[in-house]
């Protein structure tokens, strides 16, 4: 499962997607892990929100998360990373 179709759907993420069990069959997910899936959910939610100073600030925080996700080098770093963003 190493072809381009099995790469995380998030732009800028080259990690391979996780396999999820559907019944007894492992199938590839859309994103490599919950961190990328959460990132995309947040990005789409902010993009659909009414512009405001708070939304602009949230986009800046999201950019920091994007840098963190794009900086991953270990294939085991595909799960939740939000605590890493703030040193928790």
C-alpha positions in Angstrom: 0.0 0.0 0.0 2.6 2.6 -1.0 1.1 4.2 -4.0 0.1 7.9 -4.2 -3.6 7.0 -3.6 -2.7 5.9 -0.1 -1.0 9.2 0.9 -2.8 11.4 3.4 -5.4 13.6 1.8 -4.2 16.8 3.6 -2.1 19.0 1.3 1.5 19.0 2.5 1.3 15.7 4.3 3.3 12.9 2.8 2.4 10.3 5.4 0.7 7.1 4.5 -2.9 6.7 5.7 -3.8 4.5 8.6 -5.7 1.3 8.0 -9.0 1.1 9.8 -11.0 -2.1 10.4 -14.3 -2.2 8.7 -15.7 -5.6 9.9 -12.8 -7.9 9.4 -11.3 -5.9 6.5 -8.5 -3.3 7.0 -9.2 -0.4 4.7 -7.2 2.8 4.2 -8.6 6.0 5.8 -8.5 9.4 4.2 -6.0 10.9 6.5 -2.8 9.5 8.1 -4.1 9.9 11.6 -6.4 11.9 13.8 -4.1 14.9 13.8 -4.5 15.5 10.1 -8.2 14.7 10.2 -8.7 17.2 13.0 -6.6 19.8 11.2 -8.8 19.5 8.1 -12.0 19.7 10.1 -10.7 22.9 11.9 -9.6 24.4 8.6 -12.9 23.8 6.9 -14.8 25.1 9.9 -12.8 28.3 10.0 -13.1 28.8 6.2 -16.9 28.6 6.4 -17.1 31.0 9.4 -18.0 34.7 9.2 -14.7 36.7 9.0 -13.8 38.3 12.3 -10.6 39.2 14.3 -11.1 35.9 16.3 -11.3 33.9 13.1 -8.1 35.6 11.8 -6.3 34.7 15.1 -7.6 31.1 14.8 -6.1 30.9 11.3 -2.8 32.0 12.7 -2.9 29.3 15.4 -3.9 26.8 12.7 -0.8 27.8 10.8 1.3 26.8 13.8 -0.4 23.4 13.8 0.2 23.0 10.1 4.0 23.7 10.6 4.0 21.1 13.4 2.3 18.5 11.2 4.5 19.2 8.2 7.6 19.0 10.4 6.9 15.4 11.4 9.6 12.9 10.5 8.7 9.8 12.5 6.1 7.5 11.0 4.8 6.9 14.6 3.8 10.6 14.9 0.5 10.2 13.0 -1.8 10.3 15.9 -3.0 13.2 18.1 -0.4 16.0 18.2 -2.4 18.9 19.7 -0.7 18.6 23.1 2.7 18.9 21.3 1.8 22.2 19.9 1.8 23.8 23.4 4.4 21.6 25.0 1.9 19.4 26.9 
